[in-house]
Amino acid sequence: MSFYTSLTGLNSAQADLGVTSNNIANVGTVGFKKSRADFGDLFSSTSGAIGQGAHLKNVNQQFSQGSIEMSGNALDLAISGEGFFAVRPDLSATETVYTRAGAFSINNDNYVVDSSGQYLQAFPVSEDGSVIATGLTSAKSLQLTSAGGLPKVTSKIELGLNLPSDAAIKPTASFSPSDSNTFNSSTQMTAYDSLGNPHVATVYFLKTSNPTPAVPTNTWDTKLYIDGAVIAAH
């Protein structure tokens, strides 16, 4: 009996080593979650022996948060906290599979798929990107259409500003973008043309008058330049 008890200990140690080896082997696997071996005592229901050894009760997967690393693939995703990606084996499948591995790419039909070719599920959205339905039954296989990536010219820019009330007045007639003494301040942003090319847009601010009884606020003028060329006001 003592030999059998010792043998259960060796088997348990081998199982624990196997779990540890599997954790080490998958250290570079995207979305992998380590496992832990849980053991229990063996007791006899008929004899008066103290115990008959140990046995492997279960191998539990640990879903604690892992580290998130940057990659060179724009479609790679990661989940911070709890949750899973929902994928389906094919377009007509009703079975849903859950995974933490976010290494995605696109197939020949522009569907987002994982390394096994399973289709990533996403909630449908409207043209402005708002979610129009939730729930797993409404999820669809995510397809990246070419129309969604067409360039669009910048047509509107909104700025939230806080200009100094005690700024000096700058005559607009002497304004020059190359002379910082002829304007009070400036800010830059990126604007895009109809082909999607970026351009540097610079807005210059000139204080033109102080408050008066008739106009109890400061008056400012703006000058807009894109890539160094002035843009006339409309």
Secondary structure as the mmCIF struct_conf table of DSSP 4:
data_model
#
loop_
_struct_conf.conf_type_id
_struct_conf.id
_struct_conf.beg_label_comp_id
_struct_conf.beg_label_asym_id
_struct_conf.beg_label_seq_id
_struct_conf.end_label_comp_id
_struct_conf.end_label_asym_id
_struct_conf.end_label_seq_id
HELX_RH_AL_P HELX_RH_AL_P1 SER A 2 ALA A 25
TURN_TY1_P TURN_TY1_P1 ASN A 26 GLY A 28
BEND BEND1 THR A 29 THR A 29
TURN_TY1_P TURN_TY1_P2 VAL A 30 GLY A 31
STRN STRN1 SER A 35 ASP A 41
BEND BEND2 SER A 45 SER A 47
BEND BEND3 ILE A 50 ILE A 50
STRN STRN2 ALA A 54 GLN A 61
HELX_LH_PP_P HELX_LH_PP_P1 GLN A 62 GLN A 62
BEND BEND4 GLY A 72 GLY A 72
TURN_TY1_P TURN_TY1_P3 ALA A 74 LEU A 75
BEND BEND5 GLY A 81 GLU A 82
STRN STRN3 PHE A 85 ARG A 88
BEND BEND6 PRO A 89 ASP A 90
TURN_TY1_P TURN_TY1_P4 LEU A 91 SER A 92
STRN STRN4 VAL A 97 THR A 99
BEND BEND7 ARG A 100 ARG A 100
STRN STRN5 SER A 105 ILE A 106
TURN_TY1_P TURN_TY1_P5 ASN A 108 ASP A 109
BEND BEND8 ASN A 110 ASN A 110
STRN STRN6 TYR A 111 TYR A 111
STRN STRN7 VAL A 112 VAL A 113
TURN_TY1_P TURN_TY1_P6 SER A 115 SER A 116
HELX_LH_PP_P HELX_LH_PP_P2 GLN A 118 GLN A 118
STRN STRN8 TYR A 119 ALA A 122
STRN STRN9 VAL A 125 VAL A 125
TURN_TY1_P TURN_TY1_P7 GLU A 127 ASP A 128
BEND BEND9 GLY A 129 GLY A 129
STRN STRN10 VAL A 131 VAL A 131
BEND BEND10 GLY A 135 GLY A 135
HELX_RH_3T_P HELX_RH_3T_P1 LEU A 136 SER A 138
STRN STRN11 LYS A 140 SER A 141
STRN STRN12 GLN A 143 GLN A 143
HELX_RH_3T_P HELX_RH_3T_P2 SER A 146 GLY A 149
TURN_TY1_P TURN_TY1_P8 SER A 165 ASP A 166
HELX_LH_PP_P HELX_LH_PP_P3 ALA A 167 ILE A 169
HELX_RH_3T_P HELX_RH_3T_P3 THR A 172 SER A 174
TURN_TY1_P TURN_TY1_P9 PRO A 177 SER A 178
HELX_RH_3T_P HELX_RH_3T_P4 SER A 180 THR A 182
BEND BEND11 ASN A 184 ASN A 184
STRN STRN13 SER A 185 TYR A 192
TURN_TY1_P TURN_TY1_P10 SER A 194 LEU A 195
STRN STRN14 PRO A 198 SER A 209
BEND BEND12 PRO A 213 VAL A 215
BEND BEND13 THR A 217 THR A 217
STRN STRN15 THR A 219 ILE A 226
TURN_TY1_P TURN_TY1_P11 ASP A 227 GLY A 228
STRN STRN16 ALA A 229 ILE A 231
#
